[in-house]
Amino acid sequence: MEKDLSNSKPMRNGELINQEGENYYIKISDDKVYEVAPVAYYIWYMCDGNSTVDQIIERISKEANLSIEQLHDPVYTIIRELLKAELISI
């Protein structure tokens, strides 16, 4: 069973090394650099180790004027992908 992420406080790993057009490049190590879309970068950036996933969704909801229900699944999908790539840790 998958861990409930709602109260997790993800922390971003790596550093932004470049932005080219609409893509962002995040370096974790010398041999691991990821290209991420703007929305994934924005979520990665908000993973400060202090905010829960639900708080991140609430913040995006207010900024983008979208409902929490609309954002829940897409944000969770991005969080899971960032976790898989080790761009964030919980």
OpenMM code with the backbone's topology and positions (N, CA, C; nanometers):
from openmm import Vec3, app, unit

residues = "MET GLU LYS ASP LEU SER ASN SER LYS PRO MET ARG ASN GLY GLU LEU ILE ASN GLN GLU GLY GLU ASN TYR TYR ILE LYS ILE SER ASP ASP LYS VAL TYR GLU VAL ALA PRO VAL ALA TYR TYR ILE TRP TYR MET CYS ASP GLY ASN SER THR VAL ASP GLN ILE ILE GLU ARG ILE SER LYS GLU ALA ASN LEU SER ILE GLU GLN LEU HIS ASP PRO VAL TYR THR ILE ILE ARG GLU LEU LEU LYS ALA GLU LEU ILE SER ILE".split()
positions = [
    Vec3(0.0835, -0.1193, 0.0000),
    Vec3(0.0000, 0.0000, 0.0000),
    Vec3(0.0879, 0.1256, 0.0000),
    Vec3(0.0484, 0.2205, -0.0804),
    Vec3(0.1257, 0.3434, -0.0931),
    Vec3(0.1116, 0.4307, 0.0309),
    Vec3(0.2200, 0.4914, 0.0690),
    Vec3(0.2203, 0.5827, 0.1831),
    Vec3(0.1349, 0.7047, 0.1499),
    Vec3(0.0547, 0.7467, 0.2458),
    Vec3(-0.0245, 0.8682, 0.2274),
    Vec3(0.0698, 0.9877, 0.2291),
    Vec3(0.0660, 1.0652, 0.1244),
    Vec3(0.1585, 1.1779, 0.1113),
    Vec3(0.1049, 1.3087, 0.1685),
    Vec3(-0.0238, 1.3156, 0.1996),
    Vec3(-0.0877, 1.4430, 0.2316),
    Vec3(-0.0185, 1.5209, 0.3432),
    Vec3(0.0275, 1.4523, 0.4479),
    Vec3(0.0930, 1.5218, 0.5588),
    Vec3(0.2453, 1.5136, 0.5538),
    Vec3(0.2976, 1.4557, 0.4461),
    Vec3(0.4432, 1.4488, 0.4289),
    Vec3(0.4965, 1.5880, 0.3991),
    Vec3(0.6193, 1.6120, 0.4398),
    Vec3(0.6846, 1.7410, 0.4143),
    Vec3(0.8059, 1.7174, 0.3246),
    Vec3(0.7823, 1.7119, 0.1933),
    Vec3(0.8939, 1.6826, 0.1023),
    Vec3(0.9987, 1.7936, 0.1010),
    Vec3(1.1231, 1.7501, 0.0820),
    Vec3(1.2373, 1.8424, 0.0755),
    Vec3(1.3062, 1.8247, -0.0589),
    Vec3(1.3280, 1.9340, -0.1286),
    Vec3(1.3914, 1.9230, -0.2603),
    Vec3(1.5378, 1.8846, -0.2454),
    Vec3(1.5853, 1.8094, -0.3424),
    Vec3(1.7255, 1.7701, -0.3520),
    Vec3(1.7823, 1.8299, -0.4794),
    Vec3(1.9098, 1.8565, -0.4786),
    Vec3(1.9749, 1.9086, -0.5985),
    Vec3(1.9652, 2.0595, -0.6060),
    Vec3(2.0092, 2.1106, -0.7205),
    Vec3(2.0076, 2.2550, -0.7413),
    Vec3(1.9749, 2.2856, -0.8861),
    Vec3(1.9073, 2.3979, -0.9058),
    Vec3(1.8778, 2.4439, -1.0408),
    Vec3(2.0085, 2.4904, -1.1028),
    Vec3(2.0427, 2.4336, -1.2205),
    Vec3(2.1679, 2.4746, -1.2846),
    Vec3(2.1452, 2.5518, -1.4137),
    Vec3(2.0241, 2.5412, -1.4698),
    Vec3(2.0004, 2.6107, -1.5957),
    Vec3(1.8512, 2.6167, -1.6242),
    Vec3(1.8115, 2.7179, -1.6985),
    Vec3(1.6767, 2.7249, -1.7518),
    Vec3(1.6912, 2.7571, -1.8994),
    Vec3(1.6313, 2.6726, -1.9817),
    Vec3(1.6398, 2.6904, -2.1256),
    Vec3(1.4993, 2.6874, -2.1819),
    Vec3(1.4535, 2.7987, -2.2360),
    Vec3(1.3163, 2.8040, -2.2834),
    Vec3(1.2226, 2.7805, -2.1669),
    Vec3(1.1369, 2.6792, -2.1812),
    Vec3(1.0424, 2.6484, -2.0741),
    Vec3(1.0911, 2.5364, -1.9838),
    Vec3(1.2091, 2.4842, -2.0088),
    Vec3(1.2571, 2.3714, -1.9293),
    Vec3(1.3613, 2.4149, -1.8276),
    Vec3(1.3596, 2.3429, -1.7179),
    Vec3(1.4518, 2.3681, -1.6076),
    Vec3(1.5402, 2.2455, -1.5906),
    Vec3(1.6661, 2.2680, -1.5559),
    Vec3(1.7610, 2.1591, -1.5377),
    Vec3(1.8071, 2.1570, -1.3922),
    Vec3(1.7815, 2.0455, -1.3270),
    Vec3(1.8161, 2.0300, -1.1863),
    Vec3(1.9241, 1.9236, -1.1747),
    Vec3(2.0321, 1.9611, -1.1078),
    Vec3(2.1458, 1.8698, -1.0914),
    Vec3(2.1434, 1.8111, -0.9512),
    Vec3(2.1497, 1.6783, -0.9451),
    Vec3(2.1580, 1.6090, -0.8164),
    Vec3(2.3032, 1.5724, -0.7881),
    Vec3(2.3722, 1.5261, -0.8918),
    Vec3(2.5142, 1.4921, -0.8797),
    Vec3(2.5774, 1.5119, -1.0175),
    Vec3(2.7083, 1.4898, -1.0274),
    Vec3(2.7768, 1.5115, -1.1549),
    Vec3(2.7180, 1.4280, -1.2684),
    Vec3(2.6647, 1.3103, -1.2359),
    Vec3(2.6112, 1.2246, -1.3419),
    Vec3(2.4588, 1.2174, -1.3420),
    Vec3(2.3932, 1.3022, -1.2628),
    Vec3(2.2465, 1.3032, -1.2586),
    Vec3(2.1932, 1.4442, -1.2719),
    Vec3(2.1467, 1.4754, -1.3932),
    Vec3(2.0831, 1.6037, -1.4202),
    Vec3(1.9485, 1.5738, -1.4840),
    Vec3(1.8441, 1.6368, -1.4327),
    Vec3(1.7100, 1.6140, -1.4840),
    Vec3(1.6559, 1.7396, -1.5495),
    Vec3(1.5852, 1.7192, -1.6595),
    Vec3(1.5136, 1.8271, -1.7266),
    Vec3(1.3687, 1.8164, -1.6817),
    Vec3(1.3143, 1.9244, -1.6272),
    Vec3(1.1762, 1.9209, -1.5795),
    Vec3(1.0955, 2.0351, -1.6391),
    Vec3(0.9670, 2.0107, -1.6532),
    Vec3(0.8734, 2.1107, -1.7046),
    Vec3(0.8508, 2.2186, -1.5988),
    Vec3(0.8016, 2.3349, -1.6405),
    Vec3(0.7801, 2.4440, -1.5453),
    Vec3(0.6943, 2.4058, -1.4242),
    Vec3(0.5876, 2.3328, -1.4441),
    Vec3(0.5008, 2.2979, -1.3310),
    Vec3(0.5735, 2.2051, -1.2332),
    Vec3(0.6527, 2.1123, -1.2840),
    Vec3(0.7288, 2.0224, -1.1970),
    Vec3(0.8364, 2.1011, -1.1228),
    Vec3(0.8991, 2.1972, -1.1895),
    Vec3(0.9993, 2.2810, -1.1227),
    Vec3(0.9342, 2.3607, -1.0098),
    Vec3(0.8183, 2.4167, -1.0369),
    Vec3(0.7486, 2.4982, -0.9375),
    Vec3(0.7152, 2.4156, -0.8131),
    Vec3(0.6658, 2.2954, -0.8343),
    Vec3(0.6345, 2.2073, -0.7219),
    Vec3(0.7636, 2.1670, -0.6505),
    Vec3(0.8674, 2.1328, -0.7276),
    Vec3(0.9980, 2.0985, -0.6677),
    Vec3(1.0465, 2.2139, -0.5794),
    Vec3(1.0360, 2.3349, -0.6310),
    Vec3(1.0844, 2.4521, -0.5588),
    Vec3(1.0073, 2.4727, -0.4281),
    Vec3(0.8790, 2.4411, -0.4285),
    Vec3(0.7970, 2.4587, -0.3083),
    Vec3(0.8226, 2.3497, -0.2035),
    Vec3(0.8937, 2.2456, -0.2389),
    Vec3(0.9265, 2.1389, -0.1440),
    Vec3(1.0426, 2.1855, -0.0567),
    Vec3(1.0076, 2.2553, 0.0510),
    Vec3(1.1083, 2.3178, 0.1363),
    Vec3(1.1323, 2.2415, 0.2669),
    Vec3(1.0645, 2.1282, 0.2840),
    Vec3(1.0796, 2.0509, 0.4060),
    Vec3(0.9926, 2.1013, 0.5199),
    Vec3(0.9257, 2.2140, 0.4992),
    Vec3(0.8371, 2.2710, 0.6015),
    Vec3(0.6904, 2.2587, 0.5650),
    Vec3(0.6599, 2.2631, 0.4359),
    Vec3(0.5215, 2.2566, 0.3889),
    Vec3(0.4814, 2.1130, 0.3602),
    Vec3(0.3584, 2.0783, 0.3978),
    Vec3(0.3072, 1.9458, 0.3636),
    Vec3(0.2597, 1.9475, 0.2184),
    Vec3(0.2392, 1.8294, 0.1634),
    Vec3(0.1881, 1.8203, 0.0260),
    Vec3(0.0526, 1.8905, 0.0170),
    Vec3(-0.0331, 1.8707, 0.1169),
    Vec3(-0.1634, 1.9380, 0.1162),
    Vec3(-0.1489, 2.0902, 0.1208),
    Vec3(-0.0520, 2.1411, 0.1959),
    Vec3(-0.0293, 2.2861, 0.2007),
    Vec3(0.0211, 2.3379, 0.0662),
    Vec3(0.1035, 2.2595, -0.0011),
    Vec3(0.1513, 2.2975, -0.1348),
    Vec3(0.0332, 2.3057, -0.2312),
    Vec3(-0.0557, 2.2070, -0.2243),
    Vec3(-0.1746, 2.2074, -0.3111),
    Vec3(-0.2617, 2.3289, -0.2803),
    Vec3(-0.2799, 2.3609, -0.1524),
    Vec3(-0.3605, 2.4783, -0.1149),
    Vec3(-0.2997, 2.6065, -0.1703),
    Vec3(-0.1687, 2.6171, -0.1630),
    Vec3(-0.1007, 2.7371, -0.2124),
    Vec3(-0.1176, 2.7507, -0.3641),
    Vec3(-0.0988, 2.6409, -0.4358),
    Vec3(-0.1165, 2.6446, -0.5818),
    Vec3(-0.2614, 2.6783, -0.6147),
    Vec3(-0.3544, 2.6226, -0.5374),
    Vec3(-0.4974, 2.6475, -0.5583),
    Vec3(-0.5277, 2.7974, -0.5521),
    Vec3(-0.4724, 2.8644, -0.4516),
    Vec3(-0.4951, 3.0086, -0.4358),
    Vec3(-0.4279, 3.0874, -0.5479),
    Vec3(-0.3043, 3.0504, -0.5817),
    Vec3(-0.2287, 3.1248, -0.6829),
    Vec3(-0.2864, 3.1067, -0.8230),
    Vec3(-0.3326, 2.9840, -0.8525),
    Vec3(-0.3814, 2.9541, -0.9872),
    Vec3(-0.5324, 2.9668, -0.9992),
    Vec3(-0.5982, 2.9979, -0.8868),
    Vec3(-0.7433, 3.0090, -0.8846),
    Vec3(-0.8110, 2.8812, -0.9368),
    Vec3(-0.7598, 2.7665, -0.8901),
    Vec3(-0.8159, 2.6365, -0.9239),
    Vec3(-0.8562, 2.5670, -0.7948),
    Vec3(-0.9524, 2.4773, -0.8047),
    Vec3(-0.9969, 2.4078, -0.6841),
    Vec3(-0.8934, 2.3044, -0.6407),
    Vec3(-0.8946, 2.2755, -0.5120),
    Vec3(-0.8050, 2.1732, -0.4570),
    Vec3(-0.8328, 2.0395, -0.5246),
    Vec3(-0.9599, 2.0112, -0.5516),
    Vec3(-0.9970, 1.8849, -0.6165),
    Vec3(-0.9335, 1.8733, -0.7557),
    Vec3(-0.9289, 1.9838, -0.8288),
    Vec3(-0.8681, 1.9839, -0.9628),
    Vec3(-0.7179, 1.9573, -0.9560),
    Vec3(-0.6558, 2.0016, -0.8501),
    Vec3(-0.5101, 1.9942, -0.8395),
    Vec3(-0.4594, 1.8677, -0.7729),
    Vec3(-0.5421, 1.8038, -0.6935),
    Vec3(-0.4977, 1.6905, -0.6111),
    Vec3(-0.4230, 1.5851, -0.6931),
    Vec3(-0.4874, 1.5245, -0.7919),
    Vec3(-0.4247, 1.4150, -0.8671),
    Vec3(-0.3015, 1.4595, -0.9455),
    Vec3(-0.3081, 1.5708, -1.0203),
    Vec3(-0.1871, 1.6124, -1.0936),
    Vec3(-0.0683, 1.6420, -1.0024),
    Vec3(-0.0919, 1.7081, -0.8897),
    Vec3(0.0189, 1.7404, -0.7993),
    Vec3(0.0751, 1.6126, -0.7375),
    Vec3(-0.0123, 1.5212, -0.6974),
    Vec3(0.0359, 1.3950, -0.6406),
    Vec3(0.1183, 1.3172, -0.7424),
    Vec3(0.0753, 1.3185, -0.8681),
    Vec3(0.1502, 1.2500, -0.9736),
    Vec3(0.2900, 1.3100, -0.9862),
    Vec3(0.2994, 1.4414, -0.9873),
    Vec3(0.4291, 1.5084, -0.9993),
    Vec3(0.5148, 1.4796, -0.8766),
    Vec3(0.4564, 1.4838, -0.7573),
    Vec3(0.5314, 1.4530, -0.6344),
    Vec3(0.5892, 1.3115, -0.6426),
    Vec3(0.5086, 1.2161, -0.6879),
    Vec3(0.5571, 1.0774, -0.6993),
    Vec3(0.6726, 1.0676, -0.7990),
    Vec3(0.6623, 1.1379, -0.9117),
    Vec3(0.7688, 1.1352, -1.0120),
    Vec3(0.8964, 1.2004, -0.9576),
    Vec3(0.8820, 1.3098, -0.8850),
    Vec3(0.9984, 1.3749, -0.8248),
    Vec3(1.0643, 1.2825, -0.7225),
    Vec3(0.9838, 1.2090, -0.6478),
    Vec3(1.0369, 1.1125, -0.5517),
    Vec3(1.1152, 1.0025, -0.6231),
    Vec3(1.0557, 0.9490, -0.7305),
    Vec3(1.1214, 0.8409, -0.8077),
    Vec3(1.2558, 0.8859, -0.8604),
    Vec3(1.2625, 1.0115, -0.9061),
    Vec3(1.3864, 1.0659, -0.9634),
    Vec3(1.4838, 1.1132, -0.8548),
    Vec3(1.4411, 1.1024, -0.7292),
    Vec3(1.5219, 1.1463, -0.6147),
    Vec3(1.5450, 1.2975, -0.6149),
    Vec3(1.4535, 1.3709, -0.6815),
    Vec3(1.4618, 1.5166, -0.6799),
    Vec3(1.4033, 1.5735, -0.5509),
    Vec3(1.3228, 1.4926, -0.4815),
    Vec3(1.2754, 1.5288, -0.3484),
    Vec3(1.2870, 1.4059, -0.2587),
    Vec3(1.2884, 1.4299, -0.1306),
    Vec3(1.2870, 1.3204, -0.0342),
    Vec3(1.1862, 1.3531, 0.0744),
    Vec3(1.1361, 1.2475, 0.1365),
    Vec3(1.0365, 1.2654, 0.2440),
    Vec3(1.0915, 1.2041, 0.3704),
] * unit.nanometer
topology = app.Topology()
chain = topology.addChain("A")
for resn in residues:
    res = topology.addResidue(resn, chain)
    for name in ("N", "CA", "C"):
        topology.addAtom(name, app.Element.getBySymbol(name[0]), res)
